[in-house]
Amino acid sequence: MPDANSVLDFAKKHEARILDLRFTDIPGLWHHVSYPIEQLTESSFQAGFGIDGSSIRAWAGIHESDMLLKPDASCYLMDPFTEVPTLVLVCDVVDPVTKQSYDRDPRHIARKAEQYLAGSGIADTAYFGAEAEFFIFDSVRFDQREQYGFYYIDAEEGRWNSGRESNNLGYRPRYGEGYFPVAPTDHYQDLRSEMVVTMQSCGMEVECHHHEVASGGQAEIDLKYDSLLRSADKMLLYKYVVKNVASRNGKTVTFMPKPIFGDNGSGMHTHQSLWKGGDPLFSGDGYAGLSQLALWYVGGLLKHGPALSAIIAPTTNSYKRLVPGFEAPVSLAYSRRNRSAACRIPMYTIEPRSKRVEFRPPDPSCNPYLAFAAMLMAGLDGIENKMDPGPPLDKDIYELDPEEVSNVPAMPVSLEEALDALQRDHEFLLKGDVFTEELLRTYVDYKRSKEVEAVRARPHPYEFALYYDI
């Protein structure tokens, strides 16, 4: 593992002049603070850097606001977007009084999940590979005031722009038909390639990139899987790179799950597997080539799916995506190949080291540290309690008759319902003190007051179309 001197040598080699410290809030946004590079010394990695945490969402109150950022010597890079050479260090958050990790630091929760796994004896490594989708727009306008509310999206690839008078060359994906077209229908090959090359310059391994199903420039770039914590670190860097490459090309990117009505939303399908002593544990002679341990893991994901949804699909907008149709995984079932099931078992290869479970309900608005940790804890609870996932569902879920559909559990239909489920079912998250009651209460209260209630209190534009003349 790199140490402090390795980082200092790296900074010197690249002539860094600014130090940029990064950390993450509860909703999952990267924050930063910068210093002259001279303030980074070997002792900084133990002493840390003081910050005021009282203005960070869902963090400490003003009476306990002092926090320390401790740089992680194994997670650093040169920022590819700054004019002044800038060294980026990802940090853990520490209480300056107790010197203990801060319980509301999402990165700390991810670490605890990995520690719980190692202590369980079940496995020593959990690998996660997330496929985050996003939209590329030319511009977006939105506002909500006392007497009006609106949003307006302009996108070169927007199907709805077929009547605009300029920059209209006719090639646009039809709704639901944007998967894998070549140029000129795919407008963003070069832009995505620039994103990929930038990611590679930051040390990330990229597997592929392509246009996604929706119009409006929907895209996907797939990263190689890694351990839980590292995959979460990389997802924050992934978002940073994608947004900034788009910005310097005059475009804007959103990871909002469902910005376009009537077309597919953006998911973050998450591939996961457990390993022990370098051996894969999910390969076996069961259904779809899974081991019994893997089937129990699936059982845990499905049983706790409604509670997980509050963390893995954590916005009111997430439930605009999680509706029948649009390839949305609303049914808590498992299947090989069937993308309408919450758990899919990829069948591209029979290689044991490639055997994994793909959980499809997450979307890219989630905090990856919390989401990956929660999914792991659900899967481990399934293993520890030998949860039977039931029979697989290899039919098209949307073509089942009503009686068959009634027997298939479903994801919540709103963030409020998901938060209710999390309040009822969260004991599995408390094992090993990975999540705490205090953190979950803070999370639920924040989501209810800042998002659920805030959205519910405001008139929706479509309500005027429905009710103005009533």
C-alpha positions as CSV (number, residue, x, y, z in Angstrom):
1,M,0.0,0.0,0.0
2,P,1.3,3.5,-0.7
3,D,2.4,5.5,2.3
4,A,2.8,9.2,3.0
5,N,6.2,9.4,1.4
6,S,4.9,7.9,-1.8
7,V,2.2,10.6,-2.0
8,L,4.8,13.3,-1.3
9,D,7.1,12.0,-4.0
10,F,4.1,11.8,-6.4
11,A,3.2,15.4,-5.7
12,K,6.8,16.5,-6.2
13,K,7.1,14.5,-9.5
14,H,4.0,16.2,-10.9
15,E,5.0,19.6,-9.5
16,A,1.7,20.0,-7.6
17,R,1.2,23.4,-6.2
18,I,-2.3,23.0,-4.6
19,L,-3.6,20.2,-2.3
20,D,-7.3,19.4,-2.6
21,L,-8.9,17.3,0.1
22,R,-12.1,15.5,-0.8
23,F,-14.8,14.0,1.4
24,T,-18.5,13.0,1.0
25,D,-21.7,14.0,2.6
26,I,-24.7,11.7,3.5
27,P,-26.6,12.3,0.2
28,G,-23.4,11.4,-1.7
29,L,-21.9,14.7,-3.0
30,W,-18.2,15.2,-3.1
31,H,-16.9,18.3,-1.2
32,H,-13.5,19.8,-1.1
33,V,-11.1,22.2,0.5
34,S,-7.8,23.4,-0.9
35,Y,-4.4,24.3,0.6
36,P,-1.0,25.3,-0.7
37,I,0.9,22.1,-1.3
38,E,3.5,23.1,1.3
39,Q,1.0,22.4,4.0
40,L,1.1,18.7,3.2
41,T,3.7,16.9,5.2
42,E,4.3,13.4,6.4
43,S,2.7,14.2,9.7
44,S,-0.4,15.6,8.0
45,F,-1.6,12.0,7.3
46,Q,-1.9,11.4,11.1
47,A,-2.7,14.9,12.3
48,G,-5.3,15.7,9.6
49,F,-6.8,19.1,8.6
50,G,-9.4,20.9,10.5
51,I,-12.8,21.8,8.9
52,D,-16.2,23.1,10.0
53,G,-18.7,20.3,9.5
54,S,-21.8,22.1,10.6
55,S,-22.8,23.3,7.1
56,I,-22.5,19.8,5.5
57,R,-25.9,18.2,4.9
58,A,-27.1,15.9,7.7
59,W,-23.8,16.3,9.6
60,A,-22.8,17.7,12.9
61,G,-24.7,20.6,14.6
62,I,-23.0,24.0,15.1
63,H,-22.2,23.1,18.7
64,E,-20.0,20.1,17.6
65,S,-18.9,21.4,14.2
66,D,-15.1,20.8,14.4
67,M,-14.0,17.9,12.3
68,L,-10.7,16.5,11.0
69,L,-10.0,15.4,7.4
70,K,-7.4,12.6,7.4
71,P,-5.9,11.9,4.0
72,D,-5.9,8.3,2.7
73,A,-2.4,7.7,1.3
74,S,-3.8,5.0,-0.9
75,C,-6.3,7.2,-2.7
76,Y,-4.7,10.1,-4.6
77,L,-4.4,11.6,-8.1
78,M,-3.6,14.8,-10.0
79,D,-6.8,16.7,-10.8
80,P,-7.2,16.6,-14.7
81,F,-9.3,19.7,-14.8
82,T,-7.5,22.4,-12.8
83,E,-5.2,25.0,-14.4
84,V,-2.9,25.0,-11.4
85,P,-1.3,21.5,-10.8
86,T,-3.5,20.1,-8.0
87,L,-3.0,17.0,-5.9
88,V,-6.3,15.4,-4.9
89,L,-6.5,13.2,-1.7
90,V,-9.6,11.4,-0.6
91,C,-10.1,11.7,3.1
92,D,-11.7,10.0,6.1
93,V,-13.5,12.2,8.6
94,V,-12.4,12.0,12.3
95,D,-13.8,13.5,15.5
96,P,-11.0,15.8,16.8
97,V,-11.9,15.1,20.4
98,T,-12.2,11.3,20.5
99,K,-9.9,10.8,17.5
100,Q,-12.4,8.2,16.4
101,S,-13.9,7.9,12.9
102,Y,-17.0,10.1,12.5
103,D,-20.2,7.9,12.5
104,R,-21.8,10.0,9.7
105,D,-18.8,9.7,7.4
106,P,-20.1,7.5,4.5
107,R,-16.6,6.2,3.8
108,H,-16.3,5.0,7.4
109,I,-19.6,3.0,7.0
110,A,-18.2,1.3,3.8
111,R,-15.0,0.4,5.8
112,K,-17.1,-1.1,8.6
113,A,-19.0,-3.2,6.1
114,E,-15.8,-4.6,4.8
115,Q,-14.6,-5.3,8.3
116,Y,-17.9,-7.0,9.2
117,L,-17.5,-9.3,6.1
118,A,-13.9,-10.2,7.1
119,G,-15.0,-11.0,10.7
120,S,-18.0,-13.1,9.6
121,G,-15.8,-15.9,8.3
122,I,-18.0,-16.1,5.2
123,A,-15.6,-14.3,2.9
124,D,-12.8,-11.9,3.0
125,T,-13.6,-9.7,-0.1
126,A,-16.7,-8.3,-1.6
127,Y,-16.3,-7.1,-5.2
128,F,-18.7,-4.5,-6.6
129,G,-19.0,-3.3,-10.2
130,A,-21.5,-0.5,-10.8
131,E,-22.9,0.5,-14.2
132,A,-23.9,4.2,-13.7
133,E,-26.0,5.7,-16.5
134,F,-26.4,9.4,-17.2
135,F,-27.9,11.9,-19.6
136,I,-26.0,14.5,-21.7
137,F,-28.0,17.8,-22.3
138,D,-27.1,21.1,-24.0
139,S,-28.8,23.1,-21.3
140,V,-31.3,22.8,-18.5
141,R,-33.5,25.5,-16.9
142,F,-35.5,24.9,-13.7
143,D,-37.1,26.9,-10.9
144,Q,-39.8,26.7,-8.3
145,R,-41.2,29.8,-6.7
146,E,-44.4,30.7,-4.9
147,Q,-46.4,31.3,-8.1
148,Y,-44.6,29.1,-10.7
149,G,-42.6,26.0,-11.2
150,F,-41.0,24.6,-14.3
151,Y,-38.1,22.7,-15.9
152,Y,-37.0,22.9,-19.5
153,I,-34.4,20.5,-21.1
154,D,-32.6,21.2,-24.4
155,A,-30.7,18.3,-25.8
156,E,-29.1,17.9,-29.2
157,E,-30.4,14.3,-29.1
158,G,-33.8,15.1,-27.7
159,R,-36.5,13.4,-29.7
160,W,-38.8,16.2,-28.7
161,N,-36.6,18.7,-30.5
162,S,-37.5,17.5,-34.0
163,G,-39.2,20.8,-34.7
164,R,-36.4,23.2,-33.7
165,E,-35.1,25.4,-36.4
166,S,-31.3,25.3,-35.8
167,N,-28.9,22.5,-35.2
168,N,-31.5,20.0,-36.4
169,L,-30.0,17.3,-38.6
170,G,-32.7,14.7,-38.0
171,Y,-30.7,11.9,-36.5
172,R,-32.2,11.2,-33.0
173,P,-33.0,8.0,-31.3
174,R,-36.6,7.1,-31.0
175,Y,-37.9,6.7,-27.4
176,G,-36.7,3.4,-26.0
177,E,-34.6,2.7,-29.1
178,G,-31.3,4.4,-28.3
179,Y,-29.3,1.2,-27.5
180,F,-26.0,0.9,-29.4
181,P,-26.7,3.0,-32.6
182,V,-23.7,4.2,-34.5
183,A,-23.1,7.8,-35.5
184,P,-24.7,10.1,-36.5
185,T,-27.6,8.8,-34.4
186,D,-25.2,8.4,-31.6
187,H,-24.0,12.0,-31.2
188,Y,-21.6,11.5,-28.3
189,Q,-19.0,8.8,-29.2
190,D,-16.1,11.3,-29.1
191,L,-17.4,12.9,-25.9
192,R,-17.7,9.6,-24.1
193,S,-14.3,8.6,-25.4
194,E,-12.8,11.7,-23.9
195,M,-14.4,10.8,-20.6
196,V,-12.9,7.3,-20.8
197,V,-9.4,8.6,-21.6
198,T,-9.7,11.1,-18.7
199,M,-10.7,8.3,-16.3
200,Q,-7.8,6.2,-17.5
201,S,-5.4,9.1,-16.8
202,C,-6.8,9.1,-13.2
203,G,-5.9,5.4,-12.8
204,M,-9.4,3.9,-13.4
205,E,-9.9,0.7,-15.5
206,V,-12.7,1.2,-18.0
207,E,-14.3,-1.8,-19.6
208,C,-16.5,-0.2,-22.3
209,H,-18.8,2.7,-23.1
210,H,-21.9,3.1,-25.2
211,H,-25.2,4.9,-25.9
212,E,-28.0,3.8,-23.6
213,V,-31.7,3.1,-24.4
214,A,-33.2,6.5,-23.9
215,S,-33.0,9.6,-26.1
216,G,-31.4,12.8,-24.8
217,G,-27.9,11.5,-25.0
218,Q,-28.3,8.8,-22.4
219,A,-24.9,7.0,-21.9
220,E,-23.1,4.4,-19.9
221,I,-19.5,3.9,-19.1
222,D,-18.6,0.7,-17.3
223,L,-15.7,0.5,-14.8
224,K,-13.9,-2.7,-13.9
225,Y,-15.1,-4.2,-10.6
226,D,-13.1,-3.6,-7.4
227,S,-13.5,-4.0,-3.6
228,L,-16.5,-2.3,-2.0
229,L,-14.6,0.7,-0.7
230,R,-12.6,1.2,-3.8
231,S,-15.6,0.9,-6.1
232,A,-17.4,3.6,-4.1
233,D,-14.3,5.8,-4.2
234,K,-14.2,5.3,-8.0
235,M,-17.9,6.1,-8.4
236,L,-17.4,9.6,-6.9
237,L,-14.4,10.1,-9.2
238,Y,-16.4,8.8,-12.1
239,K,-19.1,11.4,-11.6
240,Y,-16.6,14.1,-11.2
241,V,-14.9,13.2,-14.5
242,V,-18.1,12.8,-16.5
243,K,-19.6,16.1,-15.3
244,N,-16.4,18.1,-15.9
245,V,-15.6,16.7,-19.3
246,A,-19.1,17.5,-20.4
247,S,-18.8,21.0,-18.9
248,R,-15.6,21.8,-20.8
249,N,-17.3,20.7,-24.0
250,G,-20.3,23.0,-23.4
251,K,-22.6,20.2,-22.3
252,T,-24.3,19.3,-19.0
253,V,-24.6,15.9,-17.4
254,T,-27.2,14.7,-14.9
255,F,-27.3,11.5,-12.9
256,M,-30.9,12.2,-12.0
257,P,-32.7,8.9,-12.5
258,K,-35.7,10.1,-14.6
259,P,-35.3,13.6,-16.1
260,I,-37.3,12.7,-19.3
261,F,-41.0,11.8,-19.2
262,G,-42.0,8.8,-21.4
263,D,-38.5,7.4,-21.9
264,N,-36.2,5.1,-20.0
265,G,-34.5,6.3,-16.8
266,S,-31.0,5.9,-15.6
267,G,-30.1,3.0,-13.4
268,M,-26.9,1.9,-11.6
269,H,-27.0,-1.9,-12.0
270,T,-24.6,-3.2,-9.4
271,H,-22.7,-6.5,-9.9
272,Q,-21.5,-8.1,-6.7
273,S,-19.7,-11.3,-5.6
274,L,-17.9,-12.7,-2.6
275,W,-14.5,-14.2,-2.5
276,K,-12.4,-16.0,0.1
277,G,-8.6,-16.7,-0.1
278,G,-8.6,-15.7,-3.8
279,D,-11.4,-18.1,-4.7
280,P,-14.9,-17.1,-6.0
281,L,-17.8,-18.2,-3.8
282,F,-20.7,-17.5,-6.1
283,S,-20.0,-20.2,-8.6
284,G,-21.7,-23.6,-8.2
285,D,-24.1,-26.2,-9.6
286,G,-27.3,-24.5,-8.7
287,Y,-29.7,-22.4,-10.7
288,A,-27.8,-20.4,-13.4
289,G,-24.5,-21.8,-12.2
290,L,-24.8,-20.2,-8.7
291,S,-23.7,-21.7,-5.5
292,Q,-26.0,-22.2,-2.5
293,L,-24.3,-19.4,-0.8
294,A,-25.0,-17.1,-3.7
295,L,-28.7,-18.1,-3.7
296,W,-28.9,-17.2,0.0
297,Y,-27.2,-13.9,-0.8
298,V,-29.9,-13.3,-3.5
299,G,-32.5,-14.2,-0.9
300,G,-31.2,-11.5,1.4
301,L,-31.3,-8.8,-1.3
302,L,-34.9,-9.7,-2.2
303,K,-36.2,-9.9,1.4
304,H,-34.6,-6.6,2.3
305,G,-35.3,-5.0,-1.1
306,P,-38.0,-2.6,0.1
307,A,-35.8,-1.3,3.0
308,L,-32.7,-1.2,0.7
309,S,-34.7,1.0,-1.7
310,A,-34.5,4.0,0.7
311,I,-30.7,3.9,0.3
312,I,-30.1,2.6,-3.2
313,A,-33.0,4.6,-4.9
314,P,-33.0,7.5,-2.5
315,T,-34.8,10.4,-4.3
316,T,-38.4,11.2,-5.0
317,N,-37.4,11.1,-8.7
318,S,-36.1,7.5,-8.3
319,Y,-39.7,6.3,-8.2
320,K,-40.4,7.9,-11.5
321,R,-37.9,5.4,-12.9
322,L,-39.1,2.4,-10.9
323,V,-42.4,2.0,-12.7
324,P,-43.5,-1.0,-14.9
325,G,-42.1,-0.9,-18.4
326,F,-38.9,1.0,-19.5
327,E,-36.9,-2.1,-18.3
328,A,-37.4,-1.0,-14.8
329,P,-36.8,-3.7,-12.2
330,V,-39.8,-3.2,-10.0
331,S,-40.4,-6.9,-9.1
332,L,-38.4,-8.5,-6.3
333,A,-37.6,-11.7,-8.2
334,Y,-34.4,-13.2,-9.7
335,S,-33.7,-14.7,-13.0
336,R,-30.9,-15.5,-15.5
337,R,-30.9,-13.0,-18.3
338,N,-34.3,-11.5,-17.5
339,R,-33.7,-7.7,-17.1
340,S,-37.2,-7.1,-15.6
341,A,-36.2,-9.0,-12.4
342,A,-34.5,-7.2,-9.5
343,C,-31.7,-9.8,-9.4
344,R,-30.3,-10.9,-12.7
345,I,-27.6,-13.6,-13.1
346,P,-25.5,-12.7,-16.1
347,M,-24.9,-15.7,-18.4
348,Y,-22.2,-14.3,-20.7
349,T,-19.7,-16.9,-19.6
350,I,-19.5,-20.1,-17.4
351,E,-16.1,-19.0,-16.0
352,P,-16.4,-19.4,-12.2
353,R,-14.4,-16.2,-11.5
354,S,-17.0,-14.3,-13.5
355,K,-20.1,-15.6,-11.7
356,R,-21.9,-12.7,-10.0
357,V,-25.3,-11.3,-9.0
358,E,-26.5,-8.1,-10.7
359,F,-28.9,-6.1,-8.5
360,R,-30.8,-3.8,-10.8
361,P,-32.9,-1.4,-8.6
362,P,-30.1,1.0,-7.6
363,D,-29.8,4.3,-9.5
364,P,-26.9,6.7,-9.7
365,S,-28.4,9.3,-7.4
366,C,-27.4,7.1,-4.4
367,N,-24.4,7.5,-2.2
368,P,-22.3,4.6,-3.3
369,Y,-20.6,4.1,0.1
370,L,-24.0,3.7,1.8
371,A,-25.6,1.7,-1.1
372,F,-22.8,-0.8,-1.5
373,A,-22.5,-1.3,2.3
374,A,-26.3,-1.8,2.6
375,M,-26.5,-4.3,-0.2
376,L,-23.6,-6.3,1.3
377,M,-25.3,-6.4,4.7
378,A,-28.5,-7.6,3.1
379,G,-26.8,-10.3,1.2
380,L,-24.8,-11.4,4.3
381,D,-28.0,-11.5,6.3
382,G,-29.4,-13.8,3.6
383,I,-26.4,-16.1,4.0
384,E,-26.4,-16.1,7.8
385,N,-30.1,-16.9,7.9
386,K,-30.1,-19.2,4.8
387,M,-32.8,-17.2,3.1
388,D,-34.5,-19.1,0.2
389,P,-35.0,-16.7,-2.7
390,G,-37.9,-18.9,-3.9
391,P,-38.3,-20.1,-7.5
392,P,-36.7,-18.0,-10.3
393,L,-38.9,-16.0,-12.6
394,D,-37.8,-16.5,-16.2
395,K,-40.9,-15.0,-17.8
396,D,-41.5,-11.5,-18.9
397,I,-42.9,-10.0,-15.7
398,Y,-44.9,-7.4,-17.5
399,E,-46.8,-10.1,-19.4
400,L,-47.9,-12.1,-16.4
401,D,-51.6,-12.3,-15.6
402,P,-52.8,-10.4,-12.5
403,E,-52.9,-13.5,-10.3
404,E,-49.2,-14.3,-11.1
405,V,-48.2,-10.7,-10.6
406,S,-49.8,-10.6,-7.1
407,N,-47.5,-13.4,-6.0
408,V,-44.3,-11.4,-6.9
409,P,-43.2,-8.9,-4.2
410,A,-42.5,-5.4,-5.6
411,M,-40.3,-2.5,-4.9
412,P,-41.9,0.5,-3.1
413,V,-43.7,3.0,-5.3
414,S,-42.4,6.2,-3.6
415,L,-39.6,7.4,-1.4
416,E,-42.0,7.8,1.5
417,E,-42.9,4.1,1.2
418,A,-39.3,3.2,1.0
419,L,-38.4,5.1,4.1
420,D,-41.3,3.4,6.0
421,A,-39.8,0.1,4.9
422,L,-36.4,1.1,6.2
423,Q,-37.8,2.1,9.6
424,R,-39.5,-1.3,9.9
425,D,-36.6,-3.4,8.6
426,H,-33.1,-2.3,9.5
427,E,-31.8,-4.7,12.1
428,F,-29.6,-6.3,9.4
429,L,-27.8,-3.0,8.9
430,L,-27.0,-2.7,12.6
431,K,-24.9,-5.8,12.7
432,G,-21.2,-5.1,13.5
433,D,-22.2,-1.5,14.2
434,V,-21.9,-0.9,10.4
435,F,-24.9,1.4,10.4
436,T,-26.1,2.9,13.6
437,E,-29.6,3.7,14.8
438,E,-28.6,7.4,15.1
439,L,-27.3,7.5,11.5
440,L,-30.4,5.8,10.1
441,R,-32.7,8.1,12.1
442,T,-30.8,11.1,10.8
443,Y,-31.0,9.8,7.3
444,V,-34.7,9.1,7.4
445,D,-35.5,12.5,9.0
446,Y,-33.4,14.3,6.4
447,K,-35.1,12.6,3.5
448,R,-38.6,13.1,4.9
449,S,-38.1,16.8,5.7
450,K,-35.8,18.0,2.9
451,E,-37.2,15.9,0.0
452,V,-40.5,14.0,0.6
453,E,-42.3,16.8,2.4
454,A,-40.7,19.5,0.3
455,V,-41.9,18.0,-2.9
456,R,-45.3,17.1,-1.5
457,A,-45.9,20.7,-0.4
458,R,-45.4,22.2,-3.8
459,P,-48.0,22.2,-6.7
460,H,-46.9,20.1,-9.7
461,P,-47.3,21.6,-13.1
462,Y,-49.4,18.7,-14.3
463,E,-51.9,19.4,-11.6
464,F,-52.8,22.5,-13.4
465,A,-53.6,20.5,-16.5
466,L,-55.7,18.0,-14.4
467,Y,-57.5,20.4,-12.1
468,Y,-57.5,24.0,-13.1
469,D,-60.9,23.9,-14.6
470,I,-62.4,21.6,-12.1
